[in-house]
Amino acid sequence: MNLFWWGSRLSRCSGNGIEMQNFYLIRWLKENSRLDPDIIDALKYELDKRLYYYGEQFAYPAEKSAIAGKFGRVRAALKEKVLSFNKLRMGAPGGNSGIRISSNAYFSFNSALTKRGFSVINAPWNMGRGEFVDAGLYRRIRAVRSFLENADFKELITDEFAAEMRGLKAGLKEYYLRAGISALVVPFDLPVFEQLAIKIFKELGLPSFISLHGLPGRYNNIDDNRTDHLLVWGDKIKEFYVRAGISPEKIIVTGHPSYKTLPAGAPRFSLDNVLVISKSMGGTQHSAEEILSDRGNLVLYLYSVQKALEKAGVRQARLRLHPSESERWYRRFVDEKFFVPDREGLCASLTRSTLVIGPTSTVFLESLLAGVNYVIYEPAAGNMDLVNYPLVPPFDGTEQGIPAAQTEEALEKILNTRSCVSPAVLGGYIKNPFDLSFIEKIVSPK
């Protein structure tokens, strides 16, 4: 058996040809470690960060010097010392007298639940001292979070930390039972605390939901499939999840809590004030396939956009980075006379933009909702993008009414012809109005 590189994927080769199974450390640990595979699963996100969330292109890379790591541990220890000398003023769960739901969903989802008479309680790992009722669990959550922030990879896969994780799970389970929580809502299902909570609600036989926090850039039948129900914004998004293998019965189309009306007119499209969205790369792996990315292509993307814009007569554009990216790193590569940093709030930024150019991003929808056209630019070969991920709709050019460029020539054509996204497509991605009428049928008093 030989090892070889194939399109930035580390694969196995047998005598019969290519086996499409990647070599992947976390999977090896699940199969060979003495630790419970469920513990490895829950820690996958944190373990991945120590392997892949590296490089100065990230604003806060996981790689740290020995000195920085030591300082982080000392600082965490000092915080706990201060906490031990101060009596914790623990509060009580907030909310009204309705059925209790634990939620850390994004946007105004929790407000919508409250309006329907539910008592929405913050996720325990997001609570402050004034909200918490259990000083012991509060300290345990703080200790685990501090360890996740500062521990080395090898320390996360010890029996000692596995015992701490089991203790955290038991503490969370006891809290949910004592607080009378009847349902769980989370915005994703990969991070540690969300994974533990989902497992607990499965064990208790209580309903759990993911309330989508963004327009997906990947679809598989593992991620976003750990809860009982998946709440998505529109029928198109549901369609793409079903294609990926998720049961249609568990997917509920709700609409978006922040958007009460959808624009009917064509989006504005001019080259007067162009906003460019960077092509970012992930710092962890998704669950279906392990993929390695080349950060040089993040720069290539911007060089390519600049070339197309200059051919169209544009002399300057605003550049908006993903929140995970480092402006300092990009400034070493991009033409700062052409690209001006865009640091204002997204709403304000889109309001003054006359055109947005970008890759796979939720900003696609947010731009159209702000009345400005979004030109999808995803340089691709064989439907694989610059960071080696397969393109998904609507960014792959397969959706009618949504122009998408995969070459510079195609981008130049869209700029020259002013090809706009049809406003009619928005309804497929955001149901209107926002609707949670189903939830009373699923969530009942505990």
N, C-alpha and C positions, 0 to 999 in steps of 0.2 A: 504493500500500500504506500502510495507516494503523496506528498503534500505539494500543492501548487496553487498559484494565485489565478483566479478567473474573474475578471471584471470587478476587482476589489472585494471579492468574497473568498474567504478561506474555505476550501472544500476538500473532500476526500476523493481520491481516485482509486477504484478497484480494478481488478483485471477485466471486468465487464464494462468499464467506462466510468462516467462521472456519477457519483452519488450526491444528490442534492442536499445532503445533510451537512451543515456547517460544523466546524469545530468551534465550540462556544463554552467558555469556562464555567458559566453559571449552570448550564445544563449538565456539564461534567460533575459539578458539585452535587447537583440534585441526584445524580445516578450513583455517585461514589462516596459522598461525604457521610459521616455517621449522623449528621444532623437531620432532623425531620424535613422532608422535601417541602412541606408547607411553610416552614420557617425560611428556607431558601427562597421560595416563591415570594413571600412577603418582603424579603430583603432585596429582591432582584433590582428594583429601581435604585437603591442605594449602592449596591455592589456595582451595577453598571456605571454609575457616576464616577466611581473610582477608576474605572477602566477607560471610559470614553469621553467624560466631560473634562477634557484637558485642552490646553492650548490658549494662547493669548487672544484668540478671536472671541473667546467667551469673556463676558464681563466679570464673572465670578467662577473661574475654573476650579474644579475640585482638587487639582494638584496643588499641594502646598509644600513649602520648604519645611525642613525639620523644625526650624526655629518658629515659623508661623504656626505649625501644628502644636508645638509645645505651648506657645502663648495662648492658643485657643483653649487648651485643656486647663491651664492655670486660671484663665479668666472665668471659665465655666465653674471651676471649683470654688473660686471666690464668690461667685453669685450664689451658689448653694450655701456657703458659709453665712453670707448675709441673710439669706432666707431663713436659715435655721435659728438665727438670733432674733428674728422678728416674727411675732405671732401672725400666722396666716389668717387674714380676715376673709373667711370663706362665705360666699353668698348662697343663694338658692337658685335653682333653674328658673329662667325668666319665662315669658310667654303668658298667655291667658289660660283659662280653665278648660280649653278644648283638648281634643286628642293630641297627644304629644308626638312630634316628629323631630328627630335629630337631623339637622341639615347644615351643610356648609356650601350649598349651591351658589353659583354666581348670579350676577345681575339682580333683578328684583324678584327672583323666584320665591324667596322666603316671605316677602311682603304679600305676594299673591296667595300663598298658603294661609297666612294670617287672616287675610280678608275672607277666606272661606271658613274661618272659625277654628283652624288648627292652632295649637300652641307650638311654635317653632323654637326648638332649643338648639343653641350653637353646638357644633361638634366639640367634644371634650378637649381635643388637642388644640383647639382654637380659643378656648375659654381663658379669661384672665382670672386673677384671684377673687375678684368681686363676684364672679359668676359661678364659681365652683362650690360644690357642697362637700367634696371629699378631699381633704388635705393630703391623704396618703396617695391617692391616684394622681392628684395634681403634681406632687413631687416625682412620682414615677414617670409621668409623661415628660416632665422637664428633664429628668435624668436620661431617658431614652433619646429624646430629641438632641440633647447636648452630645451624647455619645455618637449619634448618627452624624452630627456635624463635624466631629473631631477625630473619630476613630479611624485607624488604618483598616484596609481590607481584611487582613488576617484576624483583626480583633472582632470583626463583625461575624465571623464564622466560628467563634469559640463556643464551647458548651456553656460557659458562664453567661455570654450574651443571649444565647438561645433560651436559657432559664429566665433571664430578664424579660425577654419577649413573651414567654409563656405567662409570666407574672403580670405583664401589661395586659395581655389578652383577658386573663381572668379578672383583673381589676375593671377593665372596660365592660365586660359582660355583667359583672355585679352591679356596676353603675347603671347600665341600661335597664336592668331588672328593677333596681330600687327606684329609679326615676320614672318608671312606668312609660318608657318610650315605646311607641307602637310601630314606628317605621323609620327607615334610614334613607336619606338622600345625600349623595356625594357627587362631585363634578367629574370624577375620574376614578379608576380602579387599580392603578399601578402603585402609587406610593404606599409606604408601610402602614400608616394609621388607617387609611381608607380600606386597605386589604384586610386588616384585622377586623375592622368593624363589619365588613361584608360577611366574613366568615362567621362572626358571632351571630348576626341576624339570620343567617342560614341555619345555624344550630338551634336558634330559638324559634324557628318557623315563622318569623316576622318578615314583612315585605321590605325589599330594598330597591332603590332606584338610582340610576345615573341620570342626572340632568345635564345634557350636553353643554359644554362650556366653550365650544368653538366649532368651526366648520372643519370636519376631519380632513387630514392630509394623508391618511392611510385607513384602510379597512381590512380587518381580519376577523376571524371568529373566536378570538381569545380576549383581546383587549376590548373594553366596553361591553363585555359579555359575562361578567362575573356576578352582577346583580340580577335580581328577578326581572326587573323592567329597565328598559332603556328609553329615555325621553329625548326625542329629537325635534328639531325646529320645523322640518318640512317633509313632504312626501318623497321628494327626490332623495333626501338623505336616508330615509328609511329604505328606499329602493336599493341604494348602494350597499347598505349594511346587509340586506337580505341576499344580495348577490355574493357577498363575502361569506355567507354561511350562517348568519344569525337568524334565529327563528322570527318570522314576522309577527307571531303572536306576542312576543315579549316587547316589541317596539311600539311605542305610543307617540303619535305626532301631536305636539302641544302648541307649536308656534314659539315665538320668542317674547319673553316678558317685557322687554324694553321697547318693542316696536309695535305700536298700535295701528299705524297706517303705513302703506307701501306706496312709494311714488309711482305715478301713472305715466308721466312724461318721459321722453328720452333723456338720458343723462347728458350733462354738458361735456363737451370734448373740444378743447383747444390746447395749443402748446404754450399758452401765456404763462402758466404757473404749474409746472409738472412736478409731481411728487413720485419718487422712486422708492419702492419697498425692497429692502435687501433680501437676498436668498440666504437664509440661515441654515445651520445644520444642527442636528439633535445631539444631545449629550448622553443619551441612553438608548437601549435597543427596545424595539417593539417585541412582542411575544411570538409572533409568527415566523420571523426571519431575522437573522443577524446581518447587518449591512455596515460596511466601512465606507466613510466619505473622505473626499479630498478637499481640504479647506482652501486650497488654491483656486478651486472653481467658484468660491464665493466672490473672489476678486474678479475672476473671469466674467462672471455674470454682470458686474457693474461696468467693466470695460466695454462689454458687448452692448449694454443699454446705452452708454454714453455715445458709442460709435453711431448707433441708429438714430439717436436724438440729434446729434450734430449734423448728420446727413439731412435731417428734416428741418434744420435751421435753428435748433435750440442751442443756446450758449450757456445756459445754467439751469440746474434742476435741484430740488431739495431731496435729500437722502434721509430716509427714516429707517433706522435699524430695529431689529427685533430686540425686545427688552433684555434678552439673554446675551446680546452681543456687545463687544467692546468698541466704542468709538475711537479710542486711542489706537487700537490695532488697525482699524480700517484707514485711519488717517495716514498711515505709513505707505499705503498702496494707492489710494484714489487721488484723482485730480481735484484738489480743494478749491480751485478756481471754478470748476464745473459743478461739483457736488457741494452743496451747502447743507450743513447738518440741520435736520428737522427735529426739534426737541419739545415742541409744544404738545398739548393734549391732542389725542387723535381726532376728537370731534372738531376742534378748532382748526386743526391741520387740514382735514378734509373739506371743511367749509370754504377755505380760501384756495383750494386746489382746483385747477381746471382740467386735470387729467391725472390718473394714477396708473403707474406701470409696476407690475409686481409678479411674484411667483405664487405658488400655492399658499393661501393665507385667508383667514377669516376677514381680513381687510377687504377682500373682494366684495363680500356682502355689505360691509359697513360703508364702503365707497358708494355703491349703488344706492343704498338707503339715504346717503347724504346728497344724492343727485349728481354725482360725478362719475364718469366712466372709468372702469378699471380694465386696463389692457393686460391680459394674462400673457406673460412671457416666461416660458419654461423650455429652455434649450434642452433637447432630448435626442437620444439615439435608441431606437428600438423601444420606445415608450419609457426609457429610463432617464431620469433627470440628472442634473449636474452633480448631485450628491448621492447618486446611485440608487435612488428610490423609484419604484414604479409610479408613474403619474396616475392620478385618479380623477374621475369627473368632479366638477366641471372643468378641471384644469388640463385635461388631456385632449381637448378639442373635439370631443365626441358629442357634446350637447348642442342641439340646435339653438341658435340665437345667442350663443356665447363664443365670440371669436377668440381664438387662442393661437399664439405664435410659438413655434418650436425651433425656428431659425431666425437669424438676423434679418434675412430677406423678408420673411413673413411679418416680422415686427415692423419693418420699414413700410410694408404695404398697408398694414393697419393704420399706421400713423399718417400715411399719405391719403388714404381713402376715408379716414375718420370713421372706421367701422365700429359701431357702438354695440354694447350688450343690449339686447332687447329687454325693456322693463317688464315684459310679460313673464320672464323666467323667474323673477323674484318670488312669485307665489308658490313655486315648486320647492323653494328652499326655506321659506318662512311662511307658515300657515298664519292666517289672520282671521279673527282675533286670537290672542293667546287663550288657551283652553285647558283648565285643570278639572273639568267636571267629572272625569273618570275616577278621580282619586278616592272619593268617598266609597266607591264600590270595592276598593282594594284595601284601604286602611280602615281598620275598625278598632274600637277601644281595646286596650290590652287587658 
